[in-house]
Amino acid sequence: MVFDETMEAGALETKTSESANQVSIIDGSSHSAMEDDEEYNLELGPQFTLKEHLEKDKDDESLRRWKEQLLGTVDLDNVGETLEPEVKIISLSIISPGRPDIVLPIPEDGKPKGLWFSLEEGSRYKLRFSFQVSNNIVSGLRYSNTVWKTGMKVDSTKEMFGTFSPQAEPYTHEIPEETTPSGFFARGSYAARSKFVDDDNKCYLEISYTFDIRKERPTP
């Protein structure tokens, strides 16, 4: 939640691959390109769950060590029988210098009731998320957050968390420190929506909530 009103400009990508294809057609090498496509049109083998991968060749010491280097420490008690990973967002903590941390449990339905939290104008803060991964490895877990004030979008944030293997102990991820806006027009109520998705665009949580920014520090 950076609250600056600048918009991210999209970057134009040079379509070098498209140009290369056009050249190959012109110079008469399209037939060989088609042959290359046929050659690399490989059929993927059967997919295995993480538990099946870990149990395969478990008596082979070198393979076991290689898998440990690749996957890290995996808690077998949190590895499921399915290919799909499970991610549960447990809590959001708001960390601000000189005040106790605000720890907000995530409701099961993703809909906090009423005003979820309050912040002081011009104050520095960080967001810390606690989450748990089970069943399988989650790849490219990322967070996005959009904020509106009086129906107008005032902020949009994206943060990559990373790739995580299943374990019983929750993971934590902190977003770099930010500062709330200040001034008469910055005060008041805001609406926000946060999403947590992975590389496959699977959404693990979508949460809508309201918060406000006040002139003075809210009392605990």
Disulfide bonds with the S-S distance in Angstrom:
none
